[in-house]
Amino acid sequence: MQHISDATIDALITPADAQQTLLQAWQDFGHARAAMQARVRTEAQGIKLSTLGAVIPDQQVVGAKVYTTIQGQFSFVILLFSSETGQALASFDAAAITRLRTAACSVLAARRLAHVHPDMTLAVLGAGQQGLSHLRQLREAFPLREIRIFDPHLSAEQLAHLQQESEARQVKLRACTAAEAVQDADVVVTASRATAPLFDGTLLKPGAFVAAIGSSLPHTRELDDTALARARSIIVEWKPQSLQEAGDLRMAAPELRIENKLGELAQVLTGELQPRQSPDDIIIYKSVGVGLQDVALAGLAWKKLQQGLQRPAGH
């Protein structure tokens, strides 16, 4: 059984590849042609083992992501099987897939849920791997005028590199406070490890799209009740998992009745649900990460590897 490294994934899969494959996987799921296994966490003495998976017959794959969490650090592996023979196909270092798939799904959501117009402003709160992956994928997907980034740990060297990257694409980038970043932003990404809300929800611009992707634990949140109350719709990946894991939702005040605002990403991507009714509607996409995303991209990587092996020499 072959083992596939993060470096190989980075070389094989572009963000556009990831977005297209995930769109198809979500549409399969929305049409009951794929299924997911919710995350299970097992813990002893502060050490966690987590598993989640999916069955995607149209892509000919079945798989599971398994990972440890020790002292706040994650170590991911994906196991991939053939849905036709049941054979184990490959194992994957899954950090690259996790980074790619989360941002790609935020792009898919934003394309349908954001109020798109020329000269958009993007706010990114959290400049870790997920925040930067979102910054780069959203920068390519939308007509951005400015990117505002908040991260108290961002070094001057990192900031200068990001500014150079963005200016090469005629996009201004600057560091600022969380409040300054969110003010008048069209798209807001929260990609932090915050345990409490990052900003006052009154700061959200009418029409803003928020991708809250940093928290997948029931006792942590990045958005306050004001942001949730102002949202016309809150889109999650999959209610059975999101309602168990998303602290942003679980810690919300009962009187907000957020269950009345909830929809699923597959409903949006199949066209069954169209949450935005007005340019001023605030839409929140709350992501916790689900197995469908991981298995779909592992399947894509496996397919690309096999195509490469079958290509005649010199081509």
Kinemage of the C-alpha trace (Angstrom):
@kinemage 1
@onewidth
@group {chain A} dominant
@subgroup {mainchain}
@vectorlist {calphas} color= white
{ca met a 1} P 0.000 0.000 0.000
{ca gln a 2} L 1.459 3.319 -1.083
{ca his a 3} L 1.980 6.208 1.343
{ca ile a 4} L 1.482 9.703 -0.081
{ca ser a 5} L 3.168 12.705 1.519
{ca asp a 6} L 1.926 16.259 2.029
{ca ala a 7} L 4.575 17.436 -0.447
{ca thr a 8} L 3.106 15.145 -3.116
{ca ile a 9} L -0.397 16.497 -2.438
{ca asp a 10} L 0.847 20.074 -2.811
{ca ala a 11} L 2.434 19.146 -6.151
{ca leu a 12} L -0.608 17.210 -7.424
{ca ile a 13} L -3.675 19.233 -6.433
{ca thr a 14} L -4.361 22.871 -7.223
{ca pro a 15} L -7.023 24.869 -5.370
{ca ala a 16} L -9.119 24.810 -8.551
{ca asp a 17} L -8.839 20.993 -8.648
{ca ala a 18} L -9.915 20.820 -5.010
{ca gln a 19} L -12.872 23.145 -5.521
{ca gln a 20} L -14.182 21.190 -8.530
{ca thr a 21} L -13.842 17.782 -6.850
{ca leu a 22} L -15.448 18.993 -3.630
{ca leu a 23} L -18.327 20.570 -5.537
{ca gln a 24} L -19.056 17.197 -7.132
{ca ala a 25} L -18.721 15.372 -3.805
{ca trp a 26} L -21.140 17.742 -2.078
{ca gln a 27} L -23.617 17.422 -4.921
{ca asp a 28} L -23.345 13.627 -4.678
{ca phe a 29} L -24.025 13.887 -0.958
{ca gly a 30} L -26.970 16.208 -1.554
{ca his a 31} L -28.467 13.681 -3.960
{ca ala a 32} L -27.929 10.773 -1.505
{ca arg a 33} L -25.182 9.272 -3.687
{ca ala a 34} L -22.543 9.560 -0.934
{ca ala a 35} L -22.532 9.187 2.833
{ca met a 36} L -20.512 10.424 5.788
{ca gln a 37} L -19.344 9.062 9.115
{ca ala a 38} L -19.410 11.702 11.859
{ca arg a 39} L -16.287 12.432 13.876
{ca val a 40} L -15.679 10.286 16.946
{ca arg a 41} L -13.253 11.595 19.582
{ca thr a 42} L -11.642 9.314 22.172
{ca glu a 43} L -9.544 10.789 24.975
{ca ala a 44} L -7.378 9.596 27.864
{ca gln a 45} L -5.045 11.722 29.989
{ca gly a 46} L -5.355 14.661 27.608
{ca ile a 47} L -4.469 12.619 24.509
{ca lys a 48} L -7.154 12.506 21.783
{ca leu a 49} L -7.772 10.143 18.904
{ca ser a 50} L -10.324 11.319 16.327
{ca thr a 51} L -11.806 9.545 13.307
{ca leu a 52} L -14.209 10.601 10.549
{ca gly a 53} L -14.908 9.221 7.101
{ca ala a 54} L -17.007 8.949 3.954
{ca val a 55} L -18.235 6.637 1.215
{ca ile a 56} L -18.213 8.214 -2.282
{ca pro a 57} L -19.110 5.499 -4.847
{ca asp a 58} L -19.172 7.881 -7.835
{ca gln a 59} L -15.510 8.592 -7.132
{ca gln a 60} L -14.846 4.864 -6.509
{ca val a 61} L -13.463 5.520 -3.009
{ca val a 62} L -14.174 4.898 0.660
{ca gly a 63} L -11.984 6.298 3.385
{ca ala a 64} L -11.364 7.656 6.834
{ca lys a 65} L -9.210 10.335 8.394
{ca val a 66} L -7.582 9.405 11.685
{ca tyr a 67} L -5.626 11.876 13.775
{ca thr a 68} L -4.169 12.581 17.181
{ca thr a 69} L -4.303 15.773 19.206
{ca ile a 70} L -1.502 16.067 21.765
{ca gln a 71} L -0.781 19.355 23.548
{ca gly a 72} L -2.796 21.211 20.911
{ca gln a 73} L -0.849 19.730 17.987
{ca phe a 74} L -2.521 17.634 15.294
{ca ser a 75} L -1.111 14.698 13.323
{ca phe a 76} L -3.345 13.528 10.468
{ca val a 77} L -3.474 10.380 8.326
{ca ile a 78} L -6.088 9.387 5.721
{ca leu a 79} L -6.699 5.749 4.733
{ca leu a 80} L -8.232 5.220 1.287
{ca phe a 81} L -10.002 2.120 -0.057
{ca ser a 82} L -11.567 1.168 -3.381
{ca ser a 83} L -15.367 1.186 -3.290
{ca glu a 84} L -15.335 -1.431 -6.091
{ca thr a 85} L -13.014 -4.077 -4.618
{ca gly a 86} L -12.657 -3.003 -0.999
{ca gln a 87} L -8.883 -3.034 -1.458
{ca ala a 88} L -6.752 -0.640 0.612
{ca leu a 89} L -5.274 1.783 -1.913
{ca ala a 90} L -3.093 4.242 -0.022
{ca ser a 91} L -2.396 6.143 3.145
{ca phe a 92} L -1.839 9.900 3.185
{ca asp a 93} L -0.204 12.503 5.363
{ca ala a 94} L -3.303 14.659 5.569
{ca ala a 95} L -2.179 18.103 6.707
{ca ala a 96} L -2.072 19.384 3.111
{ca ile a 97} L -5.481 17.905 2.296
{ca thr a 98} L -6.978 19.375 5.475
{ca arg a 99} L -5.622 22.822 4.610
{ca leu a 100} L -6.775 22.617 0.978
{ca arg a 101} L -10.239 21.197 1.539
{ca thr a 102} L -11.317 23.636 4.244
{ca ala a 103} L -10.486 26.723 2.208
{ca ala a 104} L -11.884 25.206 -1.008
{ca cys a 105} L -15.246 24.609 0.668
{ca ser a 106} L -15.276 28.181 1.981
{ca val a 107} L -14.714 29.355 -1.610
{ca leu a 108} L -17.589 27.162 -2.833
{ca ala a 109} L -19.837 28.597 -0.127
{ca ala a 110} L -18.747 32.180 -0.754
{ca arg a 111} L -19.387 31.939 -4.500
{ca arg a 112} L -23.036 31.231 -3.756
{ca leu a 113} L -23.552 33.120 -0.518
{ca ala a 114} L -21.388 36.264 -0.654
{ca his a 115} L -22.573 39.530 -2.177
{ca val a 116} L -20.030 39.733 -4.994
{ca his a 117} L -19.104 43.086 -6.498
{ca pro a 118} L -15.955 44.841 -7.784
{ca asp a 119} L -13.468 46.077 -5.193
{ca met a 120} L -14.361 43.679 -2.399
{ca thr a 121} L -12.635 43.670 0.993
{ca leu a 122} L -11.551 40.465 2.734
{ca ala a 123} L -10.857 40.215 6.474
{ca val a 124} L -8.864 37.233 7.759
{ca leu a 125} L -8.708 36.748 11.520
{ca gly a 126} L -5.956 34.226 12.197
{ca ala a 127} L -2.844 33.805 10.053
{ca gly a 128} L -2.058 30.168 10.663
{ca gln a 129} L -2.087 27.575 7.883
{ca gln a 130} L -5.875 27.646 7.523
{ca gly a 131} L -6.088 31.432 7.548
{ca leu a 132} L -3.398 31.782 4.898
{ca ser a 133} L -4.926 29.042 2.741
{ca his a 134} L -8.234 30.922 2.871
{ca leu a 135} L -6.513 34.201 2.058
{ca arg a 136} L -4.848 32.739 -1.018
{ca gln a 137} L -7.827 30.815 -2.369
{ca leu a 138} L -10.273 33.690 -1.805
{ca arg a 139} L -7.820 36.165 -3.324
{ca glu a 140} L -7.867 34.156 -6.563
{ca ala a 141} L -11.630 33.610 -6.533
{ca phe a 142} L -12.944 37.157 -5.972
{ca pro a 143} L -12.276 40.723 -7.207
{ca leu a 144} L -10.561 41.932 -4.044
{ca arg a 145} L -9.370 45.482 -3.517
{ca glu a 146} L -8.024 45.019 -0.009
{ca ile a 147} L -7.153 42.260 2.458
{ca arg a 148} L -7.044 43.024 6.168
{ca ile a 149} L -5.362 40.535 8.437
{ca phe a 150} L -5.452 40.197 12.199
{ca asp a 151} L -3.097 37.932 14.087
{ca pro a 152} L -1.146 39.082 17.148
{ca his a 153} L 1.550 36.504 16.352
{ca leu a 154} L 2.156 37.644 12.751
{ca ser a 155} L 5.794 38.685 12.351
{ca ala a 156} L 6.960 41.677 10.345
{ca glu a 157} L 8.719 39.301 7.957
{ca gln a 158} L 5.530 37.259 7.389
{ca leu a 159} L 3.513 40.425 6.858
{ca ala a 160} L 5.996 41.765 4.318
{ca his a 161} L 5.887 38.477 2.386
{ca leu a 162} L 2.077 38.496 2.306
{ca gln a 163} L 2.040 42.124 1.195
{ca gln a 164} L 4.458 41.369 -1.628
{ca glu a 165} L 2.358 38.374 -2.713
{ca ser a 166} L -0.869 40.389 -2.749
{ca glu a 167} L 0.561 43.518 -4.354
{ca ala a 168} L 1.755 41.328 -7.243
{ca arg a 169} L -1.953 40.691 -7.806
{ca gln a 170} L -2.887 44.354 -7.400
{ca val a 171} L -4.459 43.739 -3.976
{ca lys a 172} L -3.560 45.882 -0.966
{ca leu a 173} L -2.874 43.961 2.264
{ca arg a 174} L -2.477 45.399 5.755
{ca ala a 175} L -2.396 44.210 9.348
{ca cys a 176} L -4.859 45.676 11.828
{ca thr a 177} L -6.996 44.903 14.857
{ca ala a 178} L -9.866 42.433 14.646
{ca ala a 179} L -12.393 45.267 14.842
{ca glu a 180} L -10.662 47.253 12.094
{ca ala a 181} L -10.451 44.149 9.912
{ca val a 182} L -14.160 43.348 10.156
{ca gln a 183} L -15.441 46.924 9.739
{ca asp a 184} L -16.997 47.212 6.238
{ca ala a 185} L -15.484 43.881 5.089
{ca asp a 186} L -17.475 41.982 2.456
{ca val a 187} L -16.015 38.586 3.387
{ca val a 188} L -14.822 37.731 6.893
{ca val a 189} L -12.839 34.564 7.681
{ca thr a 190} L -12.298 33.545 11.302
{ca ala a 191} L -9.502 30.981 11.421
{ca ser a 192} L -8.274 31.209 14.978
{ca arg a 193} L -8.003 29.057 18.060
{ca ala a 194} L -10.051 31.562 20.030
{ca thr a 195} L -12.280 30.265 22.810
{ca ala a 196} L -14.391 33.451 22.945
{ca pro a 197} L -15.807 35.747 20.218
{ca leu a 198} L -13.206 37.659 18.231
{ca phe a 199} L -15.267 40.792 17.491
{ca asp a 200} L -18.532 42.567 18.205
{ca gly a 201} L -21.173 41.366 15.744
{ca thr a 202} L -22.511 44.922 15.350
{ca leu a 203} L -19.390 45.615 13.260
{ca leu a 204} L -20.464 43.306 10.445
{ca lys a 205} L -21.356 45.153 7.294
{ca pro a 206} L -24.879 44.578 5.900
{ca gly a 207} L -24.425 41.948 3.189
{ca ala a 208} L -21.291 40.431 4.728
{ca phe a 209} L -20.432 36.764 4.296
{ca val a 210} L -18.679 35.154 7.254
{ca ala a 211} L -16.764 31.868 7.076
{ca ala a 212} L -16.177 30.754 10.670
{ca ile a 213} L -13.783 27.827 10.402
{ca gly a 214} L -11.478 27.972 13.403
{ca ser a 215} L -13.474 26.130 16.061
{ca ser a 216} L -14.776 22.554 15.991
{ca leu a 217} L -15.196 22.100 19.735
{ca pro a 218} L -18.478 22.567 21.610
{ca his a 219} L -16.930 24.829 24.264
{ca thr a 220} L -15.148 27.308 21.938
{ca arg a 221} L -16.520 29.969 19.623
{ca glu a 222} L -15.356 32.785 17.346
{ca leu a 223} L -18.685 34.564 16.732
{ca asp a 224} L -20.907 36.295 19.286
{ca asp a 225} L -24.680 36.125 19.634
{ca thr a 226} L -25.055 39.495 17.905
{ca ala a 227} L -23.451 38.147 14.725
{ca leu a 228} L -25.701 35.063 14.861
{ca ala a 229} L -28.787 37.199 15.492
{ca arg a 230} L -28.030 39.482 12.540
{ca ala a 231} L -27.505 36.588 10.129
{ca arg a 232} L -30.358 35.774 7.803
{ca ser a 233} L -29.018 32.214 7.395
{ca ile a 234} L -26.378 30.020 8.989
{ca ile a 235} L -25.053 27.315 6.677
{ca val a 236} L -23.266 24.279 8.117
{ca glu a 237} L -21.626 21.332 6.411
{ca trp a 238} L -23.800 18.640 7.966
{ca lys a 239} L -26.234 19.175 10.832
{ca pro a 240} L -25.668 15.840 12.636
{ca gln a 241} L -22.000 16.702 13.157
{ca ser a 242} L -22.132 20.501 13.276
{ca leu a 243} L -24.788 20.644 15.977
{ca gln a 244} L -22.642 18.415 18.167
{ca glu a 245} L -19.323 20.186 17.603
{ca ala a 246} L -19.812 23.854 16.722
{ca gly a 247} L -19.442 25.905 19.880
{ca asp a 248} L -20.602 28.977 17.954
{ca leu a 249} L -23.994 27.253 17.679
{ca arg a 250} L -24.084 25.242 20.891
{ca met a 251} L -23.212 28.232 23.078
{ca ala a 252} L -25.708 30.571 21.405
{ca ala a 253} L -28.518 31.961 23.550
{ca pro a 254} L -31.646 29.756 23.231
{ca glu a 255} L -33.843 32.760 22.431
{ca leu a 256} L -31.946 33.223 19.146
{ca arg a 257} L -33.597 30.038 17.831
{ca ile a 258} L -30.737 29.494 15.433
{ca glu a 259} L -32.206 26.147 14.388
{ca asn a 260} L -34.687 28.171 12.327
{ca lys a 261} L -31.816 29.714 10.350
{ca leu a 262} L -29.817 26.560 9.650
{ca gly a 263} L -29.197 25.055 6.235
{ca glu a 264} L -26.621 22.611 4.877
{ca leu a 265} L -23.867 23.236 2.344
{ca ala a 266} L -25.065 20.425 0.071
{ca gln a 267} L -28.475 22.115 -0.174
{ca val a 268} L -26.768 25.323 -1.301
{ca leu a 269} L -24.484 23.601 -3.819
{ca thr a 270} L -27.295 21.594 -5.408
{ca gly a 271} L -29.456 24.726 -5.681
{ca glu a 272} L -32.097 23.379 -3.317
{ca leu a 273} L -31.505 26.282 -0.922
{ca gln a 274} L -30.815 29.927 -1.843
{ca pro a 275} L -30.339 31.746 1.471
{ca arg a 276} L -29.417 35.200 0.172
{ca gln a 277} L -32.556 37.161 -0.632
{ca ser a 278} L -31.080 40.666 -0.521
{ca pro a 279} L -27.661 42.334 -0.994
{ca asp a 280} L -27.911 43.369 2.684
{ca asp a 281} L -28.408 39.850 4.065
{ca ile a 282} L -25.646 38.658 6.367
{ca ile a 283} L -24.843 34.988 5.758
{ca ile a 284} L -22.693 32.821 8.028
{ca tyr a 285} L -20.988 29.610 6.928
{ca lys a 286} L -19.944 27.613 9.991
{ca ser a 287} L -17.425 24.857 9.219
{ca val a 288} L -16.158 22.131 11.541
{ca gly a 289} L -14.647 19.844 8.882
{ca val a 290} L -16.274 16.607 7.729
{ca gly a 291} L -15.021 13.319 6.307
{ca leu a 292} L -16.509 13.854 2.850
{ca gln a 293} L -13.983 16.613 2.208
{ca asp a 294} L -10.948 14.556 3.198
{ca val a 295} L -11.923 11.409 1.318
{ca ala a 296} L -12.881 13.310 -1.842
{ca leu a 297} L -9.457 14.982 -2.080
{ca ala a 298} L -7.592 11.799 -1.192
{ca gly a 299} L -9.520 10.125 -4.013
{ca leu a 300} L -8.553 12.914 -6.394
{ca ala a 301} L -4.877 12.611 -5.440
{ca trp a 302} L -4.968 8.835 -5.945
{ca lys a 303} L -6.587 9.231 -9.353
{ca lys a 304} L -3.982 11.782 -10.449
{ca leu a 305} L -1.164 9.516 -9.296
{ca gln a 306} L -2.548 6.581 -11.270
{ca gln a 307} L -2.963 8.739 -14.368
{ca gly a 308} L 0.656 9.832 -14.022
{ca leu a 309} L 1.850 6.240 -13.753
{ca gln a 310} L -0.141 5.241 -16.838
{ca arg a 311} L 1.083 8.144 -18.988
{ca pro a 312} L 3.578 7.021 -21.658
{ca ala a 313} L 7.198 8.058 -21.119
{ca gly a 314} L 8.051 11.418 -22.666
{ca his a 315} L 4.507 12.782 -22.303
